[in-house]
């Protein structure tokens, strides 16, 4: 049989550490790690601020991003307009709470995130339409026959019910 079991992963145990060291060294990717760490700290501070304002329930749906146009301007990307409206009402309080948590921002803008094409509400291929049942089920047929027996044999209503029953024959 096999003397050595096959390993599904790399034999090099410190591959992740090598990547982190690569991101910390000067070069084309030197700022990626620092920006990522700053963004993670910003998310934690924003979540604390929202929790203090009793808005923690929407904190997971908000994606904070620093604006590239104005220094100190924070963009809050939200999935829908109701969250956007709720945040717009609390912007001054959020700025104060963020400053208490050590995040310096002069303004906050709230914008809607673009929807992903594979969202739940995306247009999906139309399913095969269900066939409409033909005829009447036994309970309906019995009810119509009972009505037919109660009607006058020469009335127009009786003739209409008879035509209905003939049209709905299974």
ROTOR-84688 format. One record per residue (C-alpha): x, z, y. Coordinates in Angstrom, 1 decimal, always signed. Layout:
N
<node><c1>X</c1><c3>Z</c3><c2>Y</c2></node>
...
This chain:
170
<node><c1>+0.0</c1><c3>+0.0</c3><c2>+0.0</c2></node>
<node><c1>+1.0</c1><c3>+0.2</c3><c2>+3.6</c2></node>
<node><c1>+3.7</c1><c3>+2.7</c3><c2>+4.4</c2></node>
<node><c1>+3.1</c1><c3>+2.8</c3><c2>+8.1</c2></node>
<node><c1>-0.3</c1><c3>+2.8</c3><c2>+9.7</c2></node>
<node><c1>-0.8</c1><c3>+0.2</c3><c2>+12.3</c2></node>
<node><c1>-1.2</c1><c3>+1.6</c3><c2>+15.8</c2></node>
<node><c1>-4.0</c1><c3>+0.1</c3><c2>+18.0</c2></node>
<node><c1>-2.2</c1><c3>+1.1</c3><c2>+21.2</c2></node>
<node><c1>+1.2</c1><c3>+0.5</c3><c2>+22.7</c2></node>
<node><c1>+4.1</c1><c3>+2.5</c3><c2>+21.3</c2></node>
<node><c1>+5.3</c1><c3>+3.2</c3><c2>+24.9</c2></node>
<node><c1>+3.6</c1><c3>+6.4</c3><c2>+25.9</c2></node>
<node><c1>+4.4</c1><c3>+6.3</c3><c2>+29.6</c2></node>
<node><c1>+3.0</c1><c3>+2.9</c3><c2>+30.5</c2></node>
<node><c1>+0.6</c1><c3>+4.4</c3><c2>+33.1</c2></node>
<node><c1>+3.4</c1><c3>+6.4</c3><c2>+34.7</c2></node>
<node><c1>+5.5</c1><c3>+3.2</c3><c2>+35.0</c2></node>
<node><c1>+2.6</c1><c3>+1.5</c3><c2>+36.9</c2></node>
<node><c1>+2.3</c1><c3>+4.5</c3><c2>+39.3</c2></node>
<node><c1>+6.0</c1><c3>+4.4</c3><c2>+40.0</c2></node>
<node><c1>+5.7</c1><c3>+0.6</c3><c2>+40.6</c2></node>
<node><c1>+3.0</c1><c3>+1.2</c3><c2>+43.1</c2></node>
<node><c1>+5.0</c1><c3>+3.9</c3><c2>+45.0</c2></node>
<node><c1>+8.1</c1><c3>+1.8</c3><c2>+45.4</c2></node>
<node><c1>+8.5</c1><c3>-0.4</c3><c2>+48.5</c2></node>
<node><c1>+7.3</c1><c3>-3.9</c3><c2>+47.9</c2></node>
<node><c1>+4.2</c1><c3>-6.0</c3><c2>+48.2</c2></node>
<node><c1>+2.0</c1><c3>-3.4</c3><c2>+46.6</c2></node>
<node><c1>+3.4</c1><c3>-0.3</c3><c2>+48.3</c2></node>
<node><c1>+0.3</c1><c3>+0.5</c3><c2>+50.3</c2></node>
<node><c1>-2.3</c1><c3>+0.1</c3><c2>+47.5</c2></node>
<node><c1>-1.8</c1><c3>+3.6</c3><c2>+46.0</c2></node>
<node><c1>-1.8</c1><c3>+5.3</c3><c2>+49.4</c2></node>
<node><c1>-5.0</c1><c3>+3.5</c3><c2>+50.5</c2></node>
<node><c1>-6.6</c1><c3>+4.3</c3><c2>+47.1</c2></node>
<node><c1>-5.7</c1><c3>+8.0</c3><c2>+47.4</c2></node>
<node><c1>-7.1</c1><c3>+8.1</c3><c2>+51.0</c2></node>
<node><c1>-10.3</c1><c3>+6.5</c3><c2>+49.9</c2></node>
<node><c1>-10.7</c1><c3>+9.1</c3><c2>+47.1</c2></node>
<node><c1>-10.2</c1><c3>+11.9</c3><c2>+49.6</c2></node>
<node><c1>-12.7</c1><c3>+10.3</c3><c2>+51.9</c2></node>
<node><c1>-15.3</c1><c3>+10.2</c3><c2>+49.2</c2></node>
<node><c1>-14.8</c1><c3>+13.8</c3><c2>+48.4</c2></node>
<node><c1>-15.1</c1><c3>+14.8</c3><c2>+52.1</c2></node>
<node><c1>-18.2</c1><c3>+12.7</c3><c2>+52.5</c2></node>
<node><c1>-19.8</c1><c3>+14.2</c3><c2>+49.5</c2></node>
<node><c1>-19.0</c1><c3>+17.7</c3><c2>+50.8</c2></node>
<node><c1>-20.5</c1><c3>+16.8</c3><c2>+54.2</c2></node>
<node><c1>-23.6</c1><c3>+15.4</c3><c2>+52.7</c2></node>
<node><c1>-24.0</c1><c3>+18.4</c3><c2>+50.5</c2></node>
<node><c1>-23.8</c1><c3>+20.7</c3><c2>+53.6</c2></node>
<node><c1>-26.5</c1><c3>+18.5</c3><c2>+55.2</c2></node>
<node><c1>-28.7</c1><c3>+18.7</c3><c2>+52.1</c2></node>
<node><c1>-28.2</c1><c3>+15.0</c3><c2>+51.4</c2></node>
<node><c1>-26.1</c1><c3>+15.3</c3><c2>+48.3</c2></node>
<node><c1>-28.8</c1><c3>+13.5</c3><c2>+46.2</c2></node>
<node><c1>-27.9</c1><c3>+10.2</c3><c2>+47.9</c2></node>
<node><c1>-24.1</c1><c3>+10.9</c3><c2>+47.9</c2></node>
<node><c1>-23.5</c1><c3>+9.0</c3><c2>+44.7</c2></node>
<node><c1>-25.2</c1><c3>+5.9</c3><c2>+46.1</c2></node>
<node><c1>-23.0</c1><c3>+5.6</c3><c2>+49.2</c2></node>
<node><c1>-19.7</c1><c3>+3.7</c3><c2>+49.3</c2></node>
<node><c1>-17.5</c1><c3>+4.7</c3><c2>+52.3</c2></node>
<node><c1>-15.1</c1><c3>+2.1</c3><c2>+53.7</c2></node>
<node><c1>-12.9</c1><c3>+2.2</c3><c2>+56.7</c2></node>
<node><c1>-13.7</c1><c3>-0.5</c3><c2>+59.2</c2></node>
<node><c1>-10.9</c1><c3>-3.1</c3><c2>+59.7</c2></node>
<node><c1>-12.2</c1><c3>-4.0</c3><c2>+63.2</c2></node>
<node><c1>-12.1</c1><c3>-0.6</c3><c2>+64.9</c2></node>
<node><c1>-9.8</c1><c3>+2.3</c3><c2>+64.2</c2></node>
<node><c1>-11.6</c1><c3>+5.5</c3><c2>+63.3</c2></node>
<node><c1>-14.9</c1><c3>+3.7</c3><c2>+62.5</c2></node>
<node><c1>-16.3</c1><c3>+4.4</c3><c2>+59.1</c2></node>
<node><c1>-18.7</c1><c3>+2.0</c3><c2>+57.2</c2></node>
<node><c1>-21.1</c1><c3>+3.5</c3><c2>+54.8</c2></node>
<node><c1>-22.3</c1><c3>+0.9</c3><c2>+52.3</c2></node>
<node><c1>-25.7</c1><c3>+1.7</c3><c2>+50.8</c2></node>
<node><c1>-27.9</c1><c3>-0.1</c3><c2>+48.2</c2></node>
<node><c1>-31.2</c1><c3>+0.0</c3><c2>+50.0</c2></node>
<node><c1>-32.9</c1><c3>+0.3</c3><c2>+53.4</c2></node>
<node><c1>-34.5</c1><c3>+3.6</c3><c2>+52.8</c2></node>
<node><c1>-31.1</c1><c3>+5.3</c3><c2>+52.3</c2></node>
<node><c1>-29.8</c1><c3>+3.5</c3><c2>+55.3</c2></node>
<node><c1>-32.7</c1><c3>+4.8</c3><c2>+57.5</c2></node>
<node><c1>-32.2</c1><c3>+8.3</c3><c2>+56.2</c2></node>
<node><c1>-28.4</c1><c3>+8.2</c3><c2>+57.0</c2></node>
<node><c1>-29.1</c1><c3>+6.7</c3><c2>+60.5</c2></node>
<node><c1>-31.1</c1><c3>+9.8</c3><c2>+61.4</c2></node>
<node><c1>-28.2</c1><c3>+12.1</c3><c2>+60.4</c2></node>
<node><c1>-25.2</c1><c3>+10.2</c3><c2>+61.8</c2></node>
<node><c1>-24.1</c1><c3>+12.7</c3><c2>+64.5</c2></node>
<node><c1>-24.4</c1><c3>+15.5</c3><c2>+62.0</c2></node>
<node><c1>-22.4</c1><c3>+13.6</c3><c2>+59.4</c2></node>
<node><c1>-19.6</c1><c3>+12.9</c3><c2>+61.9</c2></node>
<node><c1>-19.4</c1><c3>+16.6</c3><c2>+62.8</c2></node>
<node><c1>-19.3</c1><c3>+17.6</c3><c2>+59.1</c2></node>
<node><c1>-16.6</c1><c3>+15.1</c3><c2>+58.4</c2></node>
<node><c1>-14.5</c1><c3>+16.4</c3><c2>+61.3</c2></node>
<node><c1>-15.0</c1><c3>+19.9</c3><c2>+59.9</c2></node>
<node><c1>-13.6</c1><c3>+18.6</c3><c2>+56.5</c2></node>
<node><c1>-10.6</c1><c3>+17.0</c3><c2>+58.2</c2></node>
<node><c1>-11.7</c1><c3>+13.4</c3><c2>+58.4</c2></node>
<node><c1>-11.3</c1><c3>+12.0</c3><c2>+61.9</c2></node>
<node><c1>-13.8</c1><c3>+9.3</c3><c2>+62.7</c2></node>
<node><c1>-15.3</c1><c3>+8.3</c3><c2>+66.0</c2></node>
<node><c1>-18.2</c1><c3>+6.2</c3><c2>+64.8</c2></node>
<node><c1>-20.2</c1><c3>+5.5</c3><c2>+61.6</c2></node>
<node><c1>-22.0</c1><c3>+2.3</c3><c2>+60.8</c2></node>
<node><c1>-24.4</c1><c3>+2.0</c3><c2>+57.9</c2></node>
<node><c1>-24.7</c1><c3>-1.4</c3><c2>+56.1</c2></node>
<node><c1>-26.5</c1><c3>-2.6</c3><c2>+53.1</c2></node>
<node><c1>-24.3</c1><c3>-3.6</c3><c2>+50.1</c2></node>
<node><c1>-24.8</c1><c3>-7.1</c3><c2>+48.9</c2></node>
<node><c1>-26.7</c1><c3>-7.2</c3><c2>+45.7</c2></node>
<node><c1>-25.0</c1><c3>-8.1</c3><c2>+42.5</c2></node>
<node><c1>-26.4</c1><c3>-11.1</c3><c2>+40.7</c2></node>
<node><c1>-26.9</c1><c3>-9.2</c3><c2>+37.5</c2></node>
<node><c1>-29.1</c1><c3>-6.5</c3><c2>+39.2</c2></node>
<node><c1>-32.2</c1><c3>-5.3</c3><c2>+37.4</c2></node>
<node><c1>-34.5</c1><c3>-7.2</c3><c2>+39.8</c2></node>
<node><c1>-32.6</c1><c3>-10.5</c3><c2>+39.6</c2></node>
<node><c1>-34.7</c1><c3>-13.5</c3><c2>+38.5</c2></node>
<node><c1>-34.6</c1><c3>-13.8</c3><c2>+34.8</c2></node>
<node><c1>-35.7</c1><c3>-16.7</c3><c2>+32.6</c2></node>
<node><c1>-39.4</c1><c3>-16.8</c3><c2>+32.0</c2></node>
<node><c1>-40.5</c1><c3>-15.5</c3><c2>+28.7</c2></node>
<node><c1>-42.8</c1><c3>-17.5</c3><c2>+26.5</c2></node>
<node><c1>-46.4</c1><c3>-16.9</c3><c2>+27.7</c2></node>
<node><c1>-48.5</c1><c3>-14.9</c3><c2>+25.3</c2></node>
<node><c1>-51.3</c1><c3>-16.8</c3><c2>+23.7</c2></node>
<node><c1>-54.7</c1><c3>-15.7</c3><c2>+24.9</c2></node>
<node><c1>-56.9</c1><c3>-14.5</c3><c2>+22.1</c2></node>
<node><c1>-59.5</c1><c3>-17.0</c3><c2>+21.0</c2></node>
<node><c1>-62.9</c1><c3>-15.7</c3><c2>+20.1</c2></node>
<node><c1>-64.4</c1><c3>-12.3</c3><c2>+20.2</c2></node>
<node><c1>-63.3</c1><c3>-9.2</c3><c2>+18.3</c2></node>
<node><c1>-65.8</c1><c3>-7.6</c3><c2>+15.9</c2></node>
<node><c1>-66.9</c1><c3>-4.9</c3><c2>+18.3</c2></node>
<node><c1>-67.6</c1><c3>-7.4</c3><c2>+21.1</c2></node>
<node><c1>-69.4</c1><c3>-9.8</c3><c2>+18.8</c2></node>
<node><c1>-71.6</c1><c3>-7.0</c3><c2>+17.5</c2></node>
<node><c1>-72.4</c1><c3>-6.0</c3><c2>+21.1</c2></node>
<node><c1>-73.4</c1><c3>-9.5</c3><c2>+22.1</c2></node>
<node><c1>-75.5</c1><c3>-10.0</c3><c2>+18.9</c2></node>
<node><c1>-77.2</c1><c3>-6.7</c3><c2>+19.7</c2></node>
<node><c1>-78.0</c1><c3>-7.9</c3><c2>+23.2</c2></node>
<node><c1>-79.2</c1><c3>-11.2</c3><c2>+21.8</c2></node>
<node><c1>-81.7</c1><c3>-9.5</c3><c2>+19.5</c2></node>
<node><c1>-83.2</c1><c3>-7.5</c3><c2>+22.5</c2></node>
<node><c1>-83.7</c1><c3>-10.6</c3><c2>+24.7</c2></node>
<node><c1>-86.9</c1><c3>-12.7</c3><c2>+24.9</c2></node>
<node><c1>-86.5</c1><c3>-15.8</c3><c2>+22.5</c2></node>
<node><c1>-87.5</c1><c3>-18.2</c3><c2>+25.3</c2></node>
<node><c1>-85.4</c1><c3>-16.7</c3><c2>+28.2</c2></node>
<node><c1>-82.6</c1><c3>-18.5</c3><c2>+29.9</c2></node>
<node><c1>-80.4</c1><c3>-15.5</c3><c2>+29.5</c2></node>
<node><c1>-80.8</c1><c3>-15.6</c3><c2>+25.7</c2></node>
<node><c1>-79.8</c1><c3>-19.3</c3><c2>+25.7</c2></node>
<node><c1>-76.7</c1><c3>-18.5</c3><c2>+27.8</c2></node>
<node><c1>-75.7</c1><c3>-15.7</c3><c2>+25.4</c2></node>
<node><c1>-76.2</c1><c3>-18.0</c3><c2>+22.4</c2></node>
<node><c1>-73.9</c1><c3>-20.6</c3><c2>+24.1</c2></node>
<node><c1>-71.3</c1><c3>-17.9</c3><c2>+24.8</c2></node>
<node><c1>-71.4</c1><c3>-16.8</c3><c2>+21.1</c2></node>
<node><c1>-71.1</c1><c3>-20.4</c3><c2>+19.9</c2></node>
<node><c1>-68.1</c1><c3>-21.1</c3><c2>+22.2</c2></node>
<node><c1>-66.3</c1><c3>-18.0</c3><c2>+21.1</c2></node>
<node><c1>-66.4</c1><c3>-18.7</c3><c2>+17.4</c2></node>
<node><c1>-63.1</c1><c3>-17.9</c3><c2>+15.8</c2></node>
